[in-house]
Amino acid sequence: MEGLYNFLTSLDGMLGGAPWFPFVLLGVGLFFTVYLKFPQIRFFKHAWLVVTGKYDKDGEEGDTTHFRALTTALSGTVGTGNISGVAFAIFLGGPAALFWMWATAFLGMTTKFVEVTLSHKYRVKTEDGTMAGGPMYYMDRRLNMKWLAVAFAIATVVSSFGTGNLPQSNGIAQSIEATFGFDPLVVGSVLGILLALVILGGIQRIAAFTSKIVPIMAVIYLIGALAVIFANAENIGPSFAAVIGDAFSGSAAAGGFLGASLAYAFNRGVNRGLFSNEAGQGSAPIAHAAARTSEPASEGMVSLLEPFIDTILICTVTGLVILSSGVWKEKHQNVFDRSDMYFVQGVYADDNPADKEALYKYLNDIEDSGVENYTGPISVVNGTAVSEGFTLINARSIAEDVNYSLGDEDAYTGTLQIKDGKPVKANLEVSGKSLVHSAALTTIAFTRGYFGSFGQYIVSIGLMLFAFSTAIAWSYYGDRAMTYLLGPRSVMPYRVIYVAGFVWASFSDTTLVWALSAVAIVVMTLPNLFGIVMLSKEMKQTVDEYWTRVRDDK
C-alpha cells in the first residue's frame, strides 16, 4: 500500500499537484467568464427562475425536472469535499486555501455553465428510452474526436471510484467510528446494501431520492455549523481577515500549524475547490443531460448555481467553523497514518522561530531547509522513545506525547529501525498529539459550539448523508460512461463492482484514498477543458440564440 501511495503521490505531483494545473483550470474559467461577459452574475437570477419551472414547456424530452437534475448534480458535489475536503485544504494551506476555493468556485460557475450547455446539446436517447449525455457525447458527435470521448469516458469510470465512491465511503466510516465506535466494515457493508437498492432503480429513483435528501441534509448541517460560528462570534472577523490577508502571501505559522507558502495554499485550495464543486471535471453534465428541456442553455444556467451553493455557501460555512473554533492550529490525540509520518534528523521545537522556519521550508518543499530524513535505530521502552537526535513529524506538525505499540501490545519495548524517515516495521502503531485533518478535524470543530460534544453527531450524520448521496450520483455518472463505452449490458457488472468498492474503501487507508481521488479528478478534467475551449464560439452562439427565443416568447 505504501508503494501504491508513493506512486499515486508522484502522479498527482505531475498532474493536480503540478504548478501548471491550477492555472489551466482557473484560466479556462476566466476565459469563459470574460468571453461570455460574466454569466455567473448576469444569469444568476434567471437560473433560479428556470429551476422553479417558470420556463418549462409541455412535451419536452427528458427523464427528470430541472430541480431534480440540480439536486442530483448537487448530491454528486456536496459530499466529503464540503466536510473533509475543506478541512484538508486548511490543514495543508491554512486560511489562505479557503480564498482560493472561493476563486475556483466563482470562475467554476461559468465553467460548469459551459460544460453542461454543450453536453446537454449533444445528448442522445439510449436503447431503453432514457437520456444519456456528458462531455463524451459532444466530443464524439461534434468534435469528431472519438478517441478523446473514449478517454474521457474511461476517466469518468475511474473517477466514479476515485471521486464519488472510495473517499465518500472512507469518510463516512472514519467519522462513524470516531463518533459511535462502529466497525468500519459493518458501516460499509450496511450502506453498501442501501446503495445497491437505490442505484438499481436508475436515474428516476436516484433523482427522487436526492431531491428529498439534499435539502434535509443541508439544513441539518447548517444548523450545527451556525451553532459553532455564533459561539465563536468574536473570531469571525479575524478568520475572514486571515483568509483574505493570507491569500497572496501564504499562511503564517500558528500554534502547531507550521505555515504554508503562497504556492502551496494556492495549489491545494484550487485542487480541493475542484474536488468540492467539480466545475470543469465534466461530471455534472451527465446528470443535467436527463433534464426535461429543449433548451441546453437553460439547463446550463441551472448548473451555474451548483458551485455557488456547494463552495461559496457550504464550504465557507465549514471553513468558518474550523477557523473560528481554532482547532485547525491545535494538536489533538490521534493514531498516526503511516503516510503522514516522517522522522527527521535533529531535535526541533515549534516554539523556536529558527526551527519553525526550517520545518516550514521542509514541509513546503522549499530548497535549503537543512532538514533531512532520519535513518537509524530508535530505542523504545514501554512505548516511549528513549533515543535522542530525531523529531517525529506527523500531519505537518511536531508530534508530542508519542506512544509506540506493536500488534496487541499497548506499549512496545525494543529497537525500531527507521529508513529514510519511515519505520521499517509494517505493523507498528504510533499515536500521540499532532494536527489532524479531513473529517476528524471538522468533527472536533463541531464540538466547540452551543451543542458541545453533541456537535460531533451532526458531523457524522451530515457526512453520512452527504457522502452517501454523492456515491449515488456518481454511480449514475459511471453507468452512463459504461453505456457509452460498452453498451447497456455493461451497466450491471459496473454497479456490482461499484458497490464492492464502496464496502472495501470503508476500512482502507485514508490517505491512499485521497491520493487516488486527486489523480482521478485531473485525468477526467483535462480532456473536458480542452473540449469546451474548442467549442467556445458555438457556446456563445447557443447562448445568444437562447436569449432571442426567450425574448420572443414574452
C-alpha positions as CSV (number, residue, x, y, z in Angstrom):
1,M,0.0,0.0,0.0
2,E,2.8,2.4,0.8
3,G,4.3,1.7,-2.7
4,L,1.0,2.4,-4.3
5,Y,0.6,5.6,-2.3
6,N,4.0,6.8,-3.3
7,F,3.2,6.1,-7.0
8,L,-0.1,8.0,-6.7
9,T,1.5,10.9,-5.0
10,S,4.2,11.1,-7.7
11,L,1.5,11.0,-10.4
12,D,-0.5,13.7,-8.6
13,G,2.6,15.8,-8.4
14,M,2.8,15.7,-12.2
15,L,-0.9,16.4,-12.6
16,G,-3.1,18.1,-10.0
17,G,-0.2,18.9,-7.8
18,A,1.8,20.4,-10.6
19,P,2.2,24.2,-10.7
20,W,0.5,24.4,-14.1
21,F,-2.8,22.7,-13.3
22,P,-4.4,25.4,-11.2
23,F,-3.6,28.0,-13.9
24,V,-5.2,25.8,-16.6
25,L,-8.3,25.3,-14.5
26,L,-8.7,28.9,-13.5
27,G,-7.6,30.1,-16.9
28,V,-10.4,28.3,-18.7
29,G,-12.9,29.7,-16.2
30,L,-11.5,33.2,-16.5
31,F,-11.5,33.0,-20.3
32,F,-15.2,32.0,-20.5
33,T,-16.2,34.5,-17.7
34,V,-14.8,37.3,-19.9
35,Y,-15.8,35.9,-23.2
36,L,-19.4,35.4,-22.1
37,K,-19.5,38.6,-20.1
38,F,-19.8,37.3,-16.6
39,P,-22.7,34.9,-16.9
40,Q,-22.4,33.8,-13.3
41,I,-23.6,37.3,-12.4
42,R,-25.9,38.2,-15.3
43,F,-27.8,35.0,-15.4
44,F,-27.9,34.3,-11.7
45,K,-31.5,35.4,-11.1
46,H,-32.7,33.8,-14.3
47,A,-31.2,30.5,-13.2
48,W,-33.4,30.4,-10.1
49,L,-36.5,31.1,-12.2
50,V,-35.6,28.2,-14.5
51,V,-35.2,25.8,-11.5
52,T,-38.8,26.7,-10.3
53,G,-40.2,25.6,-13.7
54,K,-41.3,29.0,-14.9
55,Y,-40.0,28.4,-18.4
56,D,-41.0,24.7,-18.7
57,K,-42.9,23.6,-21.8
58,D,-45.2,20.5,-22.2
59,G,-43.9,17.6,-24.3
60,E,-40.1,18.3,-23.9
61,E,-37.9,15.3,-23.8
62,G,-36.0,14.2,-20.6
63,D,-36.2,11.9,-17.6
64,T,-36.5,14.4,-14.8
65,T,-37.2,18.0,-13.8
66,H,-34.7,20.9,-13.6
67,F,-34.9,20.8,-9.8
68,R,-34.2,17.1,-9.6
69,A,-31.4,17.3,-12.1
70,L,-29.9,20.1,-9.9
71,T,-30.3,18.1,-6.7
72,T,-28.8,15.0,-8.3
73,A,-25.8,17.0,-9.5
74,L,-25.5,18.7,-6.1
75,S,-25.6,15.4,-4.4
76,G,-22.6,14.5,-6.5
77,T,-20.7,17.5,-5.4
78,V,-22.0,18.1,-1.8
79,G,-20.1,15.4,-0.1
80,T,-16.8,14.8,1.7
81,G,-15.4,17.7,-0.2
82,N,-17.5,20.0,1.9
83,I,-16.7,18.4,5.3
84,S,-13.4,16.6,4.8
85,G,-12.1,18.5,1.8
86,V,-12.3,21.9,3.3
87,A,-10.6,20.7,6.5
88,F,-7.9,19.0,4.4
89,A,-7.3,22.3,2.4
90,I,-7.0,24.4,5.5
91,F,-4.8,21.7,7.1
92,L,-2.5,21.9,4.1
93,G,-2.6,25.6,3.2
94,G,-4.0,27.4,6.2
95,P,-6.8,30.1,5.9
96,A,-5.5,31.2,2.5
97,A,-6.6,27.9,1.0
98,L,-10.2,28.9,1.5
99,F,-9.8,32.1,-0.5
100,W,-8.6,30.0,-3.5
101,M,-11.5,27.7,-3.1
102,W,-13.8,30.8,-3.5
103,A,-11.9,31.9,-6.6
104,T,-12.2,28.4,-8.0
105,A,-16.0,28.4,-7.3
106,F,-16.6,31.9,-8.8
107,L,-14.9,31.0,-12.1
108,G,-16.2,27.5,-11.9
109,M,-19.8,28.8,-12.1
110,T,-19.0,29.8,-15.7
111,T,-17.1,26.6,-16.5
112,K,-20.0,24.5,-15.3
113,F,-22.5,26.6,-17.3
114,V,-20.5,25.9,-20.5
115,E,-19.9,22.2,-20.0
116,V,-23.5,21.5,-19.1
117,T,-24.9,23.5,-22.0
118,L,-22.7,21.8,-24.6
119,S,-23.2,18.3,-23.1
120,H,-27.0,18.8,-23.0
121,K,-27.0,20.0,-26.6
122,Y,-25.5,16.7,-27.9
123,R,-27.2,14.2,-25.6
124,V,-28.8,11.1,-27.1
125,K,-31.7,8.8,-26.3
126,T,-30.5,5.3,-25.5
127,E,-32.0,1.9,-26.4
128,D,-34.1,1.8,-23.2
129,G,-35.6,5.2,-23.9
130,T,-33.6,7.1,-21.3
131,M,-31.4,10.1,-22.0
132,A,-27.6,9.9,-21.9
133,G,-25.2,12.8,-22.1
134,G,-21.9,14.2,-20.9
135,P,-18.7,15.6,-22.5
136,M,-18.1,12.3,-24.3
137,Y,-21.1,12.9,-26.5
138,Y,-20.1,16.4,-27.7
139,M,-16.5,15.1,-28.1
140,D,-17.8,12.3,-30.3
141,R,-20.8,13.9,-32.1
142,R,-19.5,17.5,-32.5
143,L,-15.7,17.4,-32.3
144,N,-15.5,14.1,-34.1
145,M,-12.8,13.0,-31.6
146,K,-13.9,9.5,-30.8
147,W,-10.5,8.8,-29.1
148,L,-11.0,11.8,-26.8
149,A,-14.5,10.8,-26.0
150,V,-13.4,7.2,-25.1
151,A,-10.5,8.6,-23.0
152,F,-13.0,10.8,-21.1
153,A,-15.5,8.0,-20.6
154,I,-12.8,5.7,-19.2
155,A,-11.6,8.5,-16.9
156,T,-15.2,9.0,-15.8
157,V,-15.5,5.4,-14.7
158,V,-12.2,5.6,-12.9
159,S,-13.2,8.9,-11.3
160,S,-16.5,7.5,-10.2
161,F,-14.5,5.4,-7.8
162,G,-11.8,7.9,-7.0
163,T,-14.1,10.9,-6.5
164,G,-17.6,9.6,-5.8
165,N,-17.1,6.2,-4.2
166,L,-13.9,5.4,-2.3
167,P,-13.3,8.7,-0.5
168,Q,-17.0,9.0,0.3
169,S,-17.2,5.6,1.9
170,N,-13.9,6.1,3.7
171,G,-15.1,9.5,5.1
172,I,-18.3,8.0,6.4
173,A,-16.7,5.1,8.1
174,Q,-13.9,7.2,9.7
175,S,-16.5,9.7,11.1
176,I,-18.9,7.0,12.3
177,E,-16.1,5.0,14.0
178,A,-14.8,8.1,15.7
179,T,-18.2,9.2,16.9
180,F,-20.1,6.0,17.6
181,G,-17.4,3.3,17.7
182,F,-18.9,1.2,15.0
183,D,-16.6,-1.1,13.0
184,P,-15.9,0.5,9.6
185,L,-16.5,-2.8,7.8
186,V,-20.0,-3.1,9.3
187,V,-20.8,0.5,8.3
188,G,-19.5,0.0,4.8
189,S,-21.5,-3.3,4.4
190,V,-24.8,-1.8,5.6
191,L,-24.5,1.3,3.5
192,G,-23.3,-0.8,0.6
193,I,-26.6,-2.7,0.6
194,L,-28.6,0.5,0.7
195,L,-26.5,1.9,-2.1
196,A,-27.3,-1.1,-4.3
197,L,-31.0,-0.8,-3.6
198,V,-31.1,2.8,-4.8
199,I,-28.8,2.7,-7.8
200,L,-30.6,-0.3,-9.3
201,G,-33.6,2.0,-9.9
202,G,-31.7,4.2,-12.4
203,I,-32.0,7.9,-12.8
204,Q,-35.7,8.1,-11.8
205,R,-35.1,6.5,-8.3
206,I,-31.8,8.4,-7.9
207,A,-33.3,11.8,-8.7
208,A,-36.3,11.1,-6.4
209,F,-34.0,10.2,-3.6
210,T,-31.6,13.1,-4.0
211,S,-34.4,15.7,-4.3
212,K,-35.6,14.8,-0.8
213,I,-32.3,14.1,0.9
214,V,-30.2,17.1,-0.3
215,P,-32.4,19.8,1.3
216,I,-32.7,17.9,4.5
217,M,-29.0,17.2,4.9
218,A,-28.2,20.9,4.1
219,V,-30.5,22.2,6.8
220,I,-29.1,19.7,9.4
221,Y,-25.5,20.6,8.6
222,L,-26.1,24.4,8.6
223,I,-27.8,24.4,12.0
224,G,-24.9,22.6,13.5
225,A,-22.3,24.8,11.8
226,L,-24.0,28.1,12.8
227,A,-24.1,26.9,16.4
228,V,-20.3,26.8,16.3
229,I,-19.8,30.0,14.4
230,F,-22.1,32.1,16.6
231,A,-20.5,30.5,19.7
232,N,-17.2,31.9,18.5
233,A,-18.5,35.1,17.0
234,E,-15.5,37.1,18.2
235,N,-13.3,35.1,15.8
236,I,-15.4,35.5,12.7
237,G,-13.8,38.9,11.7
238,P,-10.2,37.7,12.4
239,S,-11.0,34.5,10.4
240,F,-12.1,36.4,7.3
241,A,-9.2,38.7,7.7
242,A,-6.8,35.7,7.8
243,V,-8.4,34.2,4.7
244,I,-8.1,37.4,2.6
245,G,-4.9,38.7,4.2
246,D,-3.0,35.4,3.6
247,A,-4.3,34.9,0.1
248,F,-1.4,36.5,-1.6
249,S,1.3,35.8,0.9
250,G,0.6,32.3,2.3
251,S,-0.5,31.4,5.8
252,A,1.9,32.1,8.7
253,A,2.7,29.6,11.4
254,A,0.1,29.5,14.2
255,G,0.2,27.1,17.1
256,G,1.0,23.6,15.9
257,F,0.5,24.7,12.3
258,L,3.9,25.4,10.9
259,G,2.8,27.6,8.0
260,A,2.1,27.2,4.3
261,S,3.6,29.1,1.3
262,L,1.5,31.0,-1.2
263,A,2.2,28.4,-3.9
264,Y,1.2,25.6,-1.6
265,A,-2.0,27.3,-0.4
266,F,-2.9,28.3,-3.9
267,N,-2.4,24.8,-5.3
268,R,-4.2,23.0,-2.6
269,G,-7.1,25.5,-2.4
270,V,-7.7,25.2,-6.1
271,N,-7.4,21.4,-6.0
272,R,-9.8,21.0,-3.1
273,G,-12.1,23.5,-4.7
274,L,-12.3,21.4,-7.8
275,F,-12.9,18.3,-5.7
276,S,-15.7,20.0,-3.9
277,N,-17.7,21.6,-6.8
278,E,-16.3,19.6,-9.7
279,A,-16.5,22.5,-12.1
280,G,-14.6,21.6,-15.2
281,Q,-14.5,17.9,-14.3
282,G,-17.4,17.1,-16.7
283,S,-19.4,15.1,-14.1
284,A,-22.4,17.3,-13.6
285,P,-23.3,17.5,-17.3
286,I,-24.1,13.8,-17.1
287,A,-26.8,14.4,-14.5
288,H,-28.1,17.6,-16.3
289,A,-28.5,15.7,-19.6
290,A,-31.5,14.0,-18.1
291,A,-33.4,17.2,-17.5
292,R,-36.6,17.8,-19.5
293,T,-35.9,20.8,-21.7
294,S,-35.2,21.5,-25.4
295,E,-33.0,24.5,-24.3
296,P,-29.4,23.4,-23.5
297,A,-28.5,26.9,-22.3
298,S,-31.3,27.0,-19.8
299,E,-30.0,23.8,-18.2
300,G,-26.5,25.3,-18.2
301,M,-27.8,28.2,-16.2
302,V,-29.3,25.9,-13.7
303,S,-25.9,24.3,-13.3
304,L,-24.1,27.5,-12.5
305,L,-25.9,27.6,-9.2
306,E,-24.0,24.4,-8.1
307,P,-20.6,25.9,-7.3
308,F,-22.3,28.8,-5.6
309,I,-24.3,26.5,-3.3
310,D,-21.6,23.9,-2.9
311,T,-18.5,26.0,-2.4
312,I,-19.3,29.7,-1.8
313,L,-22.1,28.8,0.7
314,I,-21.5,25.3,2.3
315,C,-17.7,25.2,2.1
316,T,-17.4,28.7,3.5
317,V,-19.6,27.7,6.5
318,T,-17.4,24.7,7.1
319,G,-14.3,26.9,6.8
320,L,-15.6,29.4,9.3
321,V,-16.4,26.6,11.7
322,I,-12.8,25.3,11.6
323,L,-11.1,28.7,11.6
324,S,-13.3,30.4,14.2
325,S,-13.1,27.5,16.6
326,G,-9.3,27.5,16.3
327,V,-9.0,23.7,16.1
328,W,-7.0,23.8,12.8
329,K,-3.9,25.0,14.7
330,E,-4.3,22.8,17.8
331,K,-2.7,19.3,18.4
332,H,-5.1,16.5,19.1
333,Q,-4.7,13.0,20.3
334,N,-4.9,10.5,17.3
335,V,-3.4,7.4,15.8
336,F,-0.9,8.4,13.1
337,D,-1.3,7.3,9.5
338,R,1.9,5.8,8.3
339,S,1.9,8.0,5.2
340,D,1.6,11.2,7.3
341,M,4.6,10.4,9.5
342,Y,8.2,11.5,8.9
343,F,11.2,11.0,11.2
344,V,13.7,13.9,10.7
345,Q,17.2,14.2,11.9
346,G,17.8,16.6,14.8
347,V,15.6,17.9,17.6
348,Y,13.1,20.6,16.7
349,A,10.6,22.6,18.8
350,D,7.6,24.6,17.4
351,D,8.3,27.3,20.0
352,N,11.7,28.0,18.4
353,P,11.5,30.5,15.5
354,A,14.5,29.1,13.7
355,D,13.2,25.5,14.0
356,K,9.8,26.6,12.7
357,E,11.4,28.4,9.7
358,A,13.4,25.2,8.8
359,L,10.4,23.0,9.1
360,Y,8.3,25.4,7.1
361,K,10.7,25.1,4.2
362,Y,10.8,21.3,4.6
363,L,7.1,20.9,4.6
364,N,6.6,23.3,1.7
365,D,9.3,21.7,-0.5
366,I,11.5,24.8,-0.4
367,E,15.2,24.2,-1.1
368,D,17.9,24.7,1.6
369,S,15.6,23.8,4.5
370,G,18.5,22.0,6.2
371,V,16.1,19.3,7.4
372,E,16.9,15.7,6.5
373,N,15.0,12.5,6.9
374,Y,16.3,10.3,9.7
375,T,17.9,6.9,9.2
376,G,18.9,4.7,12.1
377,P,17.7,2.9,15.2
378,I,15.4,4.2,17.9
379,S,15.3,2.6,21.3
380,V,11.8,2.4,22.9
381,V,10.9,1.5,26.5
382,N,7.3,0.9,27.4
383,G,6.1,2.7,24.4
384,T,8.3,5.8,24.8
385,A,11.4,6.6,22.7
386,V,14.5,7.0,24.9
387,S,16.8,7.8,22.0
388,E,17.7,11.3,21.0
389,G,18.7,13.1,17.8
390,F,15.4,12.9,15.9
391,T,12.0,14.5,15.7
392,L,8.7,12.9,14.6
393,I,6.7,15.0,12.2
394,N,3.1,13.9,11.8
395,A,0.4,15.6,9.8
396,R,2.7,18.5,9.1
397,S,3.3,19.2,12.8
398,I,5.7,18.2,15.5
399,A,4.2,15.2,17.3
400,E,4.0,15.2,21.1
401,D,3.4,12.5,23.8
402,V,4.2,9.8,21.2
403,N,3.5,6.2,22.1
404,Y,4.7,3.2,20.1
405,S,2.8,-0.2,20.1
406,L,3.1,-3.4,18.1
407,G,0.3,-5.9,17.5
408,D,-1.8,-6.4,20.6
409,E,0.7,-4.8,22.9
410,D,-0.2,-1.4,24.5
411,A,3.4,-0.4,24.7
412,Y,6.4,-1.6,22.7
413,T,9.8,-2.2,24.1
414,G,12.7,-2.7,21.8
415,T,14.6,-1.2,18.9
416,L,12.9,0.3,15.9
417,Q,14.7,0.7,12.6
418,I,14.0,3.9,10.7
419,K,14.9,4.2,7.0
420,D,14.7,7.5,5.1
421,G,12.2,8.9,7.6
422,K,9.9,5.8,7.7
423,P,9.7,3.0,10.3
424,V,10.7,-0.4,8.8
425,K,8.1,-2.4,10.9
426,A,4.9,-2.6,8.9
427,N,2.6,-3.4,11.8
428,L,3.9,-0.6,14.1
429,E,1.2,1.7,15.5
430,V,2.2,5.2,16.5
431,S,-0.1,7.5,18.4
432,G,0.1,10.9,20.1
433,K,-0.8,14.5,19.7
434,S,-0.5,16.3,16.4
435,L,-2.6,18.3,13.9
436,V,-5.4,16.3,12.4
437,H,-7.2,16.7,9.1
438,S,-10.1,15.7,7.0
439,A,-13.4,14.6,8.7
440,A,-11.6,14.2,12.1
441,L,-10.8,17.9,12.1
442,T,-14.3,19.1,11.2
443,T,-15.7,16.7,13.8
444,I,-13.6,18.3,16.6
445,A,-14.6,21.8,15.4
446,F,-18.3,21.0,15.7
447,T,-17.8,20.2,19.4
448,R,-16.7,23.8,20.0
449,G,-20.2,25.3,19.7
450,Y,-23.5,25.6,21.6
451,F,-24.2,21.9,21.1
452,G,-20.9,20.9,22.8
453,S,-19.9,17.2,22.3
454,F,-23.3,16.6,20.6
455,G,-21.9,18.5,17.6
456,Q,-19.9,15.5,16.6
457,Y,-23.1,13.6,15.9
458,I,-24.2,16.3,13.5
459,V,-21.0,15.9,11.5
460,S,-21.3,12.2,11.5
461,I,-24.9,12.3,10.3
462,G,-24.3,15.1,7.8
463,L,-21.2,13.4,6.5
464,M,-23.1,10.1,6.1
465,L,-25.9,11.8,4.2
466,F,-23.6,14.0,2.1
467,A,-21.2,11.2,1.2
468,F,-23.9,8.6,0.6
469,S,-25.8,10.8,-1.8
470,T,-22.5,11.6,-3.6
471,A,-21.9,7.9,-4.1
472,I,-25.4,7.5,-5.5
473,A,-24.9,10.3,-8.0
474,W,-21.5,9.1,-9.2
475,S,-22.8,5.6,-9.8
476,Y,-25.1,7.2,-12.4
477,Y,-22.2,9.1,-14.0
478,G,-20.2,5.9,-14.2
479,D,-23.0,3.8,-15.6
480,R,-23.7,6.4,-18.3
481,A,-20.0,6.3,-19.2
482,M,-20.1,2.5,-19.3
483,T,-23.2,2.8,-21.6
484,Y,-21.2,4.9,-24.0
485,L,-18.2,2.6,-23.9
486,L,-19.7,-0.9,-23.9
487,G,-23.5,-0.5,-24.1
488,P,-26.3,-1.0,-21.6
489,R,-25.3,-4.6,-20.8
490,S,-22.1,-3.4,-19.1
491,V,-24.1,-1.3,-16.5
492,M,-25.0,-4.2,-14.2
493,P,-21.4,-5.5,-13.8
494,Y,-20.2,-2.0,-13.2
495,R,-22.8,-1.5,-10.4
496,V,-21.7,-4.7,-8.7
497,I,-18.1,-3.6,-8.7
498,Y,-19.1,-0.1,-7.6
499,V,-20.9,-1.4,-4.6
500,A,-18.0,-3.8,-3.7
501,G,-15.5,-0.9,-3.9
502,F,-17.7,1.2,-1.6
503,V,-17.6,-1.6,1.0
504,W,-13.8,-2.1,0.6
505,A,-13.0,1.6,1.0
506,S,-14.7,1.8,4.3
507,F,-11.7,0.1,6.0
508,S,-8.9,1.2,3.7
509,D,-6.1,3.8,4.4
510,T,-7.5,7.4,4.4
511,T,-4.5,9.0,2.8
512,L,-4.3,6.4,0.0
513,V,-8.0,7.0,-0.9
514,W,-7.4,10.8,-1.1
515,A,-4.3,10.3,-3.3
516,L,-6.4,8.1,-5.7
517,S,-9.1,10.7,-5.9
518,A,-6.6,13.5,-6.6
519,V,-5.3,11.7,-9.6
520,A,-8.7,10.6,-11.0
521,I,-10.1,14.1,-10.9
522,V,-7.3,15.6,-13.1
523,V,-7.4,12.7,-15.6
524,M,-11.1,13.4,-16.1
525,T,-10.8,17.2,-16.1
526,L,-8.1,17.9,-18.8
527,P,-10.0,16.4,-21.8
528,N,-13.1,18.2,-20.8
529,L,-11.4,21.6,-20.5
530,F,-9.8,21.0,-23.9
531,G,-13.2,20.2,-25.5
532,I,-15.1,23.2,-24.2
533,V,-12.4,25.6,-25.3
534,M,-12.6,24.1,-28.8
535,L,-16.3,24.9,-28.9
536,S,-16.2,28.4,-27.4
537,K,-17.7,30.1,-30.4
538,E,-20.5,27.6,-30.6
539,M,-21.2,28.1,-26.9
540,K,-21.6,31.9,-27.4
541,Q,-23.9,31.4,-30.3
542,T,-26.0,28.9,-28.4
543,V,-26.5,31.4,-25.5
544,D,-27.3,34.3,-27.9
545,E,-29.9,32.1,-29.7
546,Y,-31.5,31.1,-26.4
547,W,-32.0,34.7,-25.3
548,T,-33.5,35.6,-28.6
549,R,-36.1,32.8,-28.1
550,V,-36.8,33.9,-24.5
551,R,-37.5,37.5,-25.7
552,D,-39.7,36.3,-28.5
553,D,-41.8,34.2,-26.1
554,K,-42.5,37.1,-23.8
